[in-house]
Amino acid sequence: MKKITIIKRDAHGKVRWQYGGSLLSLSDREIVIEAFFDRDSTVEGNIIINKGDRFVETYYTDQWYDILEIHDRDDDHIKGWYCDIGFPVKQPSDDCLYFDDLELDLLVNADGEQMVLDMERFESLDIDPETREKALTGLKQVRDYFKKLFGKIDP
């Protein structure tokens, strides 16, 4: 598998976090990467993310979010999904994928319960109204995706 560096930046392009992964698939619309959590254990909502947990990360060139599927490091069961709301990505270049984050996140646990995170930080961002609207539309789209996935709305 091809190695790739994922570079997460804030809304103004400042690098906040970068880590390595392996490219699983690449198409015009999406980039799928496998990566392993490289920080100390943390708690997001009711999901404990441990160092070494496996992430299957899907980034889109036409959507205002990513979907990070979190797998347990010990038995690989799915713990949940972490979705960052941000600008659509461009195809990787120089073995790097850049994701520009807009602070707003969606956490979905393994039974489909959803929790919106960091709304206050998103609301305080200095971004134009069009970007704000597209981000909120992205949040709605990813929420609806998981509601449908768990049978909580009509298809």
Phi and psi in degrees as a GROMACS rama.xvg file:
@    title "Ramachandran Plot"
@    xaxis  label "Phi"
@    yaxis  label "Psi"
@TYPE xy
-74.2211  132.984  LYS-2
-79.6594  145.732  LYS-3
-146.159  148.985  ILE-4
-104.308  127.552  THR-5
-97.0992  125.331  ILE-6
-119.149  111.672  ILE-7
-94.9809  125.207  LYS-8
-119.524  161.486  ARG-9
-79.6004  -177.898  ASP-10
-62.902  -16.1085  ALA-11
-111.126  13.3882  HIS-12
89.4188  4.2607  GLY-13
-79.8928  128.726  LYS-14
-67.264  127.64  VAL-15
-108.159  -29.7874  ARG-16
-164.289  139.917  TRP-17
-141.918  150.381  GLN-18
-159.461  164.561  TYR-19
-95.9401  155.36  GLY-20
-156.015  -176.699  GLY-21
-121.161  133.713  SER-22
-75.1849  118.672  LEU-23
-91.7771  -40.358  LEU-24
-157.613  156.757  SER-25
-145.774  127.789  LEU-26
-137.984  179.233  SER-27
-61.3075  -29.8118  ASP-28
-99.5787  -31.2316  ARG-29
-144.113  154.429  GLU-30
-125.831  124.674  ILE-31
-115.275  129.332  VAL-32
-129.583  144.342  ILE-33
-106.111  131.316  GLU-34
-143.678  160.908  ALA-35
-119.003  132.61  PHE-36
-58.7774  125.015  PHE-37
-113.247  16.822  ASP-38
-113.405  171.864  ARG-39
-63.6951  157.539  ASP-40
-54.9928  145.146  SER-41
-145.278  162.694  THR-42
-117.261  127.192  VAL-43
-119.613  114.196  GLU-44
59.376  -118.506  GLY-45
-112.754  21.6484  ASN-46
-109.569  125.23  ILE-47
-91.7173  122.511  ILE-48
-105.95  120.013  ILE-49
-105.096  150.817  ASN-50
-55.4814  129.303  LYS-51
96.938  -9.55541  GLY-52
-60.6284  142.963  ASP-53
-91.1633  133.033  ARG-54
-114.554  132.33  PHE-55
-107.684  109.424  VAL-56
-107.485  125.322  GLU-57
-113.924  122.177  THR-58
-112.97  144.941  TYR-59
-120.037  143.269  TYR-60
-87.3961  -8.94376  THR-61
-129.496  14.0274  ASP-62
-129.007  154.698  GLN-63
-97.0816  40.9666  TRP-64
-161.69  165.927  TYR-65
-123.026  165.157  ASP-66
-129.053  116.798  ILE-67
-108.634  111.157  LEU-68
-88.8391  123.386  GLU-69
-101.318  121.997  ILE-70
-112.032  139.173  HIS-71
-63.7571  136.808  ASP-72
-67.7162  -24.3636  ARG-73
-88.9298  -44.8857  ASP-74
-125.984  3.42  ASP-75
68.2549  10.9957  ASP-76
-67.9089  153.104  HIS-77
-77.1051  122.994  ILE-78
-86.3094  -30.9517  LYS-79
158.833  -165.196  GLY-80
-133.951  139.991  TRP-81
-117.777  124.72  TYR-82
-120.505  120.762  CYS-83
-91.8385  135.244  ASP-84
-92.7234  126.767  ILE-85
-169.24  -177.621  GLY-86
-65.2411  147.462  PHE-87
-56.3988  146.27  PRO-88
-85.8321  162.079  VAL-89
-101.139  162.094  LYS-90
-56.4183  145.873  GLN-91
-58.4451  144.725  PRO-92
-136.129  145.847  SER-93
52.5287  37.4046  ASP-94
59.016  27.9495  ASP-95
-127.69  142.44  CYS-96
-118.195  126.577  LEU-97
-105.407  130.146  TYR-98
-123.767  119.982  PHE-99
-97.4124  109.205  ASP-100
-86.0095  144.788  ASP-101
-112.674  26.8854  LEU-102
73.4094  -29.7089  GLU-103
-79.5297  134.843  LEU-104
-135.659  157.216  ASP-105
-125.953  128.348  LEU-106
-110.177  129.915  LEU-107
-124.963  121.43  VAL-108
-84.8769  175.315  ASN-109
-62.7706  -17.7841  ALA-110
-101.062  8.32176  ASP-111
95.4369  -3.04331  GLY-112
-66.3597  134.822  GLU-113
-111.816  147.328  GLN-114
-141.059  120.7  MET-115
-81.9549  131.291  VAL-116
-116.322  147.134  LEU-117
66.8024  29.6185  ASP-118
-59.01  -37.9357  MET-119
-63.8233  -42.0857  GLU-120
-64.4909  -40.9855  ARG-121
-61.8225  -46.4798  PHE-122
-63.2802  -26.8028  GLU-123
-89.0632  -4.26346  SER-124
-64.3529  143.019  LEU-125
-89.5697  84.4683  ASP-126
-132.382  159.629  ILE-127
-75.2405  158.119  ASP-128
-57.9121  -35.6436  PRO-129
-65.9725  -43.4158  GLU-130
-62.9653  -42.9244  THR-131
-59.999  -44.3302  ARG-132
-64.4825  -42.6899  GLU-133
-64.7502  -38.0942  LYS-134
-64.4276  -44.7898  ALA-135
-65.7775  -34.42  LEU-136
-65.7236  -41.2779  THR-137
-59.6841  -42.7364  GLY-138
-60.1218  -45.7406  LEU-139
-61.5635  -42.6705  LYS-140
-62.7557  -44.8224  GLN-141
-71.3846  -33.8294  VAL-142
-63.4536  -45.4168  ARG-143
-63.055  -37.626  ASP-144
-56.9385  -47.5311  TYR-145
-73.5906  -33.2739  PHE-146
-60.9115  -44.6008  LYS-147
-64.6938  -43.8642  LYS-148
-56.6243  -38.598  LEU-149
-96.5905  9.25468  PHE-150
70.422  28.5065  GLY-151
-97.7448  -2.5752  LYS-152
-142.693  161.756  ILE-153
-68.0345  143.377  ASP-154
